[in-house]
């Protein structure tokens, strides 16, 4: 276990959670459920397998100081800010390069910073076989047994007859992009298609070999960095990283490699918390289906999500709304259009409203 490390990817902006999520207070450092933020909960559930001193975090300059503050147990030098966003392949490649230089036998798990897993014990039991398969030279992905015909996720195809909750890695037949509604229904009915949770495991040497094969430009740039302990590392990274390919690890490596296995997870209570509607679904609701995070008076209203700290919210004759109030912005949206909140952020960017970003 001393060679096992975790990389938490925490560089996203969480634009679909505006106005609560901002550049300097993005989704992953916010409290949606309980007294711990999403990134704190991520570290908490990894503890049975990965102590904080073997966790690394990649974020951005806007968030680094807040993450350092929230995670004092993680060594400060292991919380890194990317010079620019270049998607997951260069980010993971950078972490693999650093870990490989520190520990040639390193095994690395990659974890999103902003997901919710309601059954952490069941989740922790899956990490051991994932690392075991990675130690054998495989690229390992975690698949989530689908609970409905979701069109917003990519899918992992396992062999027919695969059983959820298997304690050993299974061969991955293929990766499927986000399907249309009818295809998603077929995937759900087939029983051997699982959601791609964006969690991966591999030897750092295996990942770097794959980058050299499939993403040679980025691999070459990262290989030219000085040692992590060098005073020139940060300066060199600032010059090199913007030149890396802007591509996800799924497209760059996983969909092209032949040594991919997967863990078909059963019900671990996974949710990627992709929109305000997902937060609504995960919260306790009253008899009329309202999720209330603020003092409220409700009359003839149902299916609403209310988050207005420090204010009384009165609802009369409305349904299926998202109401999120902050000191400088108020969001009122139809819950069915929660995925489109990010489009409002793009409009603010075009208008030059940096004060609201």
Order of alpha helices (4+ residues) and beta strands (2+ residues): beta-alpha-beta-alpha-beta-alpha-beta-beta-alpha-beta-beta-beta-alpha-beta-alpha-alpha-alpha-beta-beta-alpha-beta-beta-beta-beta-beta-beta-alpha
